[in-house]
């Protein structure tokens, strides 16, 4: 049996340390440039730890990207039930997504997620199937209920529009702070943002008056 297949000696907590270090190193250097040696040095771990715990660099990368997405939150337990009206389903879905997007995320987790999504590599298919696709399909199902007359092409574009509004508050929030200042942007709490996204979307879909119009507005979350 080779040394690489043996449990590293005196490596208490090595799995988590290596995974955390991998997230940092891959975020800074990307999959190709990062080396097993520098990840182990950053983790203070035996170099055999990567093969022992992860089977190699590629699987370590996949687990690091999954860790980053898990740290950023997921849409597993959105309280939507089949008997809800579709408008209410949209409110609940958007509220959950915006809350997730406004939650604090470590810079390395954010950077690693953006790296992988902008240039899909080894982890993209796993991350999409586990974290992204279920939520995207759930949203499209809600939109089909709201807009049964819409063809799939326009339904997909509508889904992109809703997701894009929510994603802005994670991907572009630092730029928004540079433009408008931290204080005004910080005042946009998750509830206010979710209410706006829902009102804006329902108005665009013809299920509510235009945003800012006189008269009754969409019910708050």
N, C-alpha and C positions, 0 to 999 in steps of 0.2 A: 504493500500500500504506500503511495507516495505521500510526502509530507503535506502536499497541498490538500489532500483529502482528509487530513486529521484535524480535529478541533484545535484551534490555536491555543497555546498555553497561556494561562493567566490573562484571559481576555474577557473579564467581567463587563457586560454591557457592550461588547464589541459590535454586535449587529446594529444597534441604534446609533452608535458613534460613527460607524462607517457610513450608514445611510444618511445621517445628518451632514457629514463631511462631503459625501458625494453630491448632495444637493447644492452645497456651496460651490464646490469645484466645477461641477458641470454647468452651473449657472454662469460662472465667470468665463469658462474656457470652452464650453461646448463638449460634445461627446468625443470628437476626434482628437482634439488637442489635450484633453485631460488624460492623465496617466494613473494607472493603478497605484503606482508608488506614491505619488503626491496625495492621493486620496487617503491612503493608509497613514502617511505621515501626518496629515491634518487630523485624522481620527485618533492618532496615537495607538494604532493597531498593528498587529502582525500582518505582514504582506499576504500571508496565506488566508487571511480572514475573508477576502473577497471571493475566492474560489470556494471556500468552505461554506459560507453563508448564502452566496448568490450564484455560484456556478460560473462566474466570469463577469467581465466589464459590461457586456451588453445587458445582461439581466439586472445588474446593479443599476444601470442607467434607467431602465424601465421602472424599477422599484423607486428610484429617486424621483422620477417625474410623477409617479402615482402618489408618492408621499407629498409632493408639492401641491397637487390637486386636492388631496385629502385635507391638508392644512388649510386650503382656501375654502373648503366647504363643499357640500354636495346636496343634491336635490332629492334625496331618497324618501324623506318622510313628509312631503307636502300634504297637508290635510285636505285633499280633494276627494269628494265622494261622488259616485255616479248620479245621485239624485239632485246634486247642486245645479242651479241654472248656469248656463255657459258663461254669462257675464260674471257671476260670482266665482266660477272656476278661474277665470282670467285674473280677477282681483287677487285671489289666493296665490296663484302661480307667480304673478309679477311681484307680489309682496315678499314671497319666499326668495325669489331670485335677487331682488334688490337688496334684501337683508344680507344675503350671502355675499353679494358684490361689495357691500359697504363694510363688511367685517375686516378687521386688520389682517394683513397678510405679510409675512416676512419678505424683505426685498429679494432674497435668493429664490424663494418659492415663486414669486411673481416673475422674476427674470427667467427662471428655468421653464415655466409654463409658456411664456411668450416665445422663448427660443424654439421650443418643440412645435408650437402651433404655427409659427411663421415659416418654419422649415421642417415639415413633418419627417420624422425619422423612425428610429427603432420603437419608440414608445407610443407613437401617435395612434395606432389602431387600438391598442389596449386602453389608452386613456379615453379615446372617443367612445368605445363600446361600454366602458364602465362608468364614466362620469358625464359625458356630454350627450350622447345619443338618446338615452332614456328621457332626459328633460326636453330635448328638442322634439321628440316624437309626442310627448305629452302635450306640449304647446300646440303642435299642429292638430292634434285631436280636438283640443278646445276650440281652435279657430275654425275647424270644419263644422262644429256645432253652431258657432256664431254665424258662419258664412257658408251655408250649404250649397249656394249657387256658384261659389268661386272654383275655378279650375285649379289643378295642382300647381301650375306654374305661378299663378298669382298668390296662391295660398303660401307657397314657399317664400316668396318675396315678402309677404306680410309677416311671416314668422321671423325672417331675418330682421325686419324693421323693429319688431318688439324686442328681440334678443339684443340687437345693436344698441337700443336705448338703455337697456340694463347694463350691458358690458361697458358702456362709456364710463360708468361710475367706478369701475375698477381699473380699466386699462389707461384711461386718460385723466384721472383725477389729479395727478401731480402736475400735469401741464395746465389743467384748469386752475390750479392754485397759483401757478406762475403768472397766468393771465389776469385772474380776477382777485387774487389774494387768498390766503388761507382761511381767514375768518368768514367771508361770505360762503365759501365752498363748504366749510365745516358745518355751517348752519343748515345745510341740506341733509337733514337726517333721513334715515331709511324710510320712515313712514311717509314723509312729505314727498320724497322722490317716487315712491311706489304709487301714491295717489296721483301724482302728475303723469307718470307713464301710463297708468290705467285710463285716466281721463283723456289723455292725448290719443291713445290707441283707440278707445271706444268712439271718440269723435271722428277719427279718420275712417273707422269702419261703419259709420252711420248709426251707431248705437247710443250716441249722446250728442248734445249740442256742441258746437265748436268751443274749444277752450277759450275762456275769456268772454264768451257771449253772455248777454243779459239773459236772465231767466234761470230756471232750475239747472243745476249742474249734476254731474255724476255723483252718486253717493260715495262718501268717503269710505276708506278701508276700515 
